[in-house]
Amino acid sequence: MIHKTRGIALNFLRYRETSIIAKIYTEEFGIQSYIVNGVRSAKSKTNRIALFQPLTLLDLVVYHKSKEQTIHRLSEIKCSLPFKSLPFDFVKSSIALFITELLVKTLREEETNSPLFEFLSESITYLEETTTGYENFHLQFLAKFAFFLGFGPETVKEIEEQLAENLYPYTLEPEMREAVQVFIHLPYEARVHLDRLQRSKLLDALIFFYKVHLEGLGEIKSLDVLRELMR
């Protein structure tokens, strides 16, 4: 059956000589995998594989035969927001890789979740379009995304209590506590000053908080690059 849906590209694997299997988070069907034929062919007149770079926002026409199938097919695809800064700004692209890895590790639902899709779409659009003050974006995203995973805190005190219960070795400094409270409740436009060390410590604390709730989250490989570029 043919369906129209919006999607967010996450990653892809090479498949046979000229095709790929793309992992896409869709508005209608949650996380799904799609075979895309011919995108790696030397005869291809367009660079369609660019549509599958991390976090690209897509408009899709997809073909789903049955719920039992794990890999489906794309009938039509186009980019709904061509990126002008995100792939070319080193800080933004490192944030995007981090968020993509986090999404791949945490998104499991194969069903509609419109509030989550809207949150992700709006977050990606903001990161693409903002020109200043995005050095804390990854921290803001972590603080907000937890709500959609079912363990979002109402206050920074909840985070601190859970860190302490799980023997986290450090406590949050006053500036970091204030920052988390802002990240939880205010939009991305809200500005908070953190220095490099505070930003790194808060990132460690939030990742630990996620691991408390998400068994098997494991190592996040993009963290090292993110830390390096956030100096």
C-alpha positions, 0 to 999 in steps of 0.5 A: 500500500502507498502512503505519504509521510514525512521523515528524518534520515538517520543513516544508511548501509550499502546494499548490493552494487548501487543501492542502499538500505536507509534508516528513516524515522517517519511521522506515520510509521516510526523507525523504518528501513527502506531499500533505495535503488540506484543511488550509488550508480555512476550513471545516476544524474542526480546526487540522491544519496545526499538526501540521506545525510544525517537529520535531513528532513524528507517528504516521502511516498513509501510502499509498505506491503505488511507490518511483518516486513522489516524493509520497505521501499521508497516510491518518491523522496524529496528534501523539505528543508535543504541544508545551508549550514548544518553540513558545513559548520563543524560545530553544527555537524558534530552536534548533528552526528551526536543527535543522530547516534542518540536517535539510532540508539534510542528510537525503537517504536514502529508506530505513529508518535506525532509529538515526538516527530514534531519535536525532532523536526522543530529541533533540527530546523532550529539548529539549521537556521540559527546563526549564533548561541547554539553551543549548548544545543546538544545539552538542551536537546538532551534535557528536552528529549528525555520527556519523549522517552518517558523519563523527563524530569520536571526539575533539576533536583530530580536529575540530581537525586537520580545521579546520587542514587546511582553513585554518580561521583560529581555534583552539579555546580550552581551555574549548571543547575540553573542551566538545566532548569532553563533547558528543561522548561524554556525554548532553544532561544533561551541563552545560558552561559556555560564555560567549556569545562561546565559544558563538558561536565554537564554533558557527562552528567546528562549522558549518565542520567540517560544510561540510568534509564536506558539499559544498553545505551552503551558508548556514544562514539561521537562524544569525543568529536563533540567535546573537541569541537566544543573547546 
